[in-house]
Amino acid sequence: MSAVFSSGGHIALTWTLRPRRTAAGGWSAAVTTRLEAGEQMASFAADVRHFVEDGGH
């Protein structure tokens, strides 16, 4: 995951998935989530924590 703070109080989180071992012709997938800094970011972090701790249930 990488995070970039931009003007206007927004944060762009880029989530990248790829295999553990790098092989020729390997794959990767990425998605960027754009959030407002502050309460929206705190709410998103709580949701991610819940997902990770509960295994997505």
C-alpha positions as CSV (number, residue, x, y, z in Angstrom):
1,M,0.0,0.0,0.0
2,S,1.2,3.5,-0.7
3,A,-0.4,6.8,0.4
4,V,-0.2,10.2,-1.2
5,F,-1.6,13.4,0.4
6,S,-2.8,15.9,-2.2
7,S,-4.1,19.5,-2.0
8,G,-7.6,20.0,-0.7
9,G,-7.2,17.6,2.2
10,H,-7.5,14.4,0.2
11,I,-5.5,11.2,0.5
12,A,-5.0,8.6,-2.3
13,L,-4.3,5.1,-1.0
14,T,-3.1,2.7,-3.7
15,W,-3.4,-1.0,-2.9
16,T,-1.3,-3.4,-4.9
17,L,-1.6,-7.2,-5.0
18,R,1.1,-9.4,-6.5
19,P,2.4,-12.9,-6.0
20,R,4.9,-13.4,-3.2
21,R,7.6,-14.7,-5.6
22,T,8.4,-12.6,-8.6
23,A,8.5,-14.6,-11.8
24,A,9.0,-13.6,-15.4
25,G,5.7,-12.5,-16.8
26,G,4.3,-12.1,-13.2
27,W,1.1,-10.3,-12.6
28,S,-0.1,-7.5,-10.3
29,A,-3.4,-5.6,-9.7
30,A,-3.8,-2.2,-8.1
31,V,-6.7,0.0,-7.0
32,T,-6.6,3.5,-5.7
33,T,-9.0,4.7,-3.0
34,R,-9.4,8.5,-2.7
35,L,-10.6,9.8,0.7
36,E,-10.9,13.0,2.5
37,A,-8.5,13.4,5.4
38,G,-10.1,13.4,8.8
39,E,-13.3,11.6,9.7
40,Q,-13.7,9.8,6.3
41,M,-10.1,8.4,6.6
42,A,-10.7,7.4,10.3
43,S,-13.9,5.6,9.3
44,F,-12.2,3.8,6.4
45,A,-9.3,2.7,8.7
46,A,-11.8,1.3,11.2
47,D,-13.6,-0.7,8.4
48,V,-10.3,-2.1,7.1
49,R,-9.3,-3.1,10.7
50,H,-12.6,-4.8,11.2
51,F,-12.3,-6.7,7.9
52,V,-8.7,-7.9,8.6
53,E,-9.4,-8.9,12.2
54,D,-12.6,-10.7,11.4
55,G,-11.3,-12.3,8.2
56,G,-13.9,-10.5,6.1
57,H,-16.9,-11.9,7.8
